[in-house]
Amino acid sequence: MAKGVLQQARILMRRRKFGTAIRFLESYIANYKGSFEYYLALGTSCLYAGDEGNAGKYYKIAREIRINNSELLLGQAAIFLRRGETSKALSYYLDILNIDPGNETARDAMEFIRFKGNDFNEIQRLKQNGKIERFYPPLGINPDIIRNCVLIGLALGIIISLVIVLRPREGVKWNGDRGNLSNLELTNGEQRNAVAQDLAAGTVHYILDNDTVNQCYEDAVMYYQNQRDNPARVQINRLLNSNATASIKQKAYILQSYLSEITFDKLKSEDNYTYSQVDSDHVLYNGCYVAWTGTIADPKTNDDGSWQCKLLVGYHEGKHVDDIVPVIFTPENFSPVNPDRPIRILGVVTEQNGRITLSGRSIYQPVSGKFQD
């Protein structure tokens, strides 16, 4: 019975129910005469409850039974510290370190005494805001906090699940502002079995799971309806070079045929992929429109009227070159340029011999010779 009572009292103390712990322990006082653990628990409970007098009384009784105990010495040292008797407190902390060299509470208290122990007002402030409890005997983690965190986590999980399940899904607009793509909507069978089992038919760059194939296809349609053909093409490229089934790839091919030419004014900044992005995955960005700024080198007009050059990407300020990209314009797309001034070229990403190239579409050179962005 004795062990059970003290365990219950310690649980109440860890739960910071000190008044309840004191009343509970005092109801068994007749059963625990001569029990060090009993008086120690009572003393620590009274200390945390702010009853300095009874804490000292119970600690004194415990000390008559046993002297060398870290919790007891920490409690008695804390009482001296509360009173501003820092020299006595320091003596107790040194005793603690003799029997428990790694005691962090004692070390922290000694550091406090070293730097602020002579300021009684600072000690009073610690008492008023409760921060002096960091020098009390440690009680461990409050199990109520753990329980509440678990309950809150479970509640949040349930709420999030309900929101996901019950909220109306916007879904993909198959018949949107840009066109009616109802004929390209995936069937239930295609959605359930979106991944091909036999990969021997061609090269696969991206291994996707069933959900990812469906998500890529829906994203491609969404971007298309929102007039964002570059990210739509990225998703289509991902599908066409993946382990998606042939029927889904066929619908992606059809969707790709609906994509339009992009001009400077229609290329959104977030859809203008950088050279480093394109260079990181040539397959993914193949066919996308980009507008890259730099200077040109080796301009040349060919016999068929086409024009080509090398674009030093990023060198328009004469500081850094991202890379040198070959560019070729067909006669109908080319317009005169000044090779000595910075240039911005709109082109379609292609690849030759493993290198990024641009199929030129349009050229812009500012009158001032400098780009503002």
Buried (B, 14 or more C-beta within 10 A) or exposed (E): EEEEBBEEBBEBBBBBBBEBBBEBBEEBEEEBEEBBBBBBBBBBBBBBBEBBEBBBBBBEBBBEBEEEBBBBBBBBBBBBBBBBEBEBBBEBBEBBBEEBEEBEBBBEBBEBBEEBBEEEEBBEEBBEEEEBBEBBBBBEEBEEEEEEEEEEEEEEEEEEEEEEEEEEEEEBBBEBEBEEBEEBBBEEEBBEBBBBEEEEEEEBBBEBEEEBBBBBBBBBBBBBBBEBBBBBBBBBBBBBBBBBBEBBBEBBEEBBEEBEEBEBEBBEEEBBBEBEBBBEBBEBBBBBBBBBBBBBEEEEEEEEEBBBBBBBBBBBEEEEEBBBBBBBBEEEBBEEBEEEBBBBBBBBBBEEEEEBBBBBBBBBBEEEEEBEE
